[in-house]
Amino acid sequence: MKTVITAVLLLLSLWQIGSGSYIYLKAVAAQLLIKQAWQQTLAGERAVKPWSWADTWPVSRLLVPKLNVDLYVLQGSAGRTLAFGPGHMVNTPLPGEDGNSVIGGHRDTHFRFLQDLAIGDKIMVQTSSGEQIEYEVSDRSIVDQQNTDVLLNEDNRLTLVTCYPFDAIVPGGPLRFVVAAKAVNVI
């Protein structure tokens, strides 16, 4: 009986590790496929799907040199999109366009780095035309998910949003961690 219980506990442990690893590995593999679609986008194609059944496509590239972050931002902010990468909120301007471009991501995968950003840090965004925009972090805040002030349309702003707290056991929750950055240079 003791051997059976040990075997069952071992199998349950392996299953839990596999389930947790699956989410992380899916996010990493998706970024590789999205990178290929991004290269096609830079070559002039539009709405290039990273895989045939995708309902999203890359719209920009997000880089944070200080933290070695290099991510491809997908169109849309639905949960099925955020499983594969950060997502651009549809009713906000794309990075590089006038206004407040809002991008969301999961706190336990792609946007985990947000907790390490400090005011004054640089964020680079590459647009689909190849233009690079340098942003500087101007604010970090924790807000209730019902607070829509983060969506206010302000000139040349980038807003990055993820769930908070970063180490929460239960996903979701009512709080959001928000990083705001102002455009400072176009390269």
Disulfide bonds with the S-S distance in Angstrom:
none
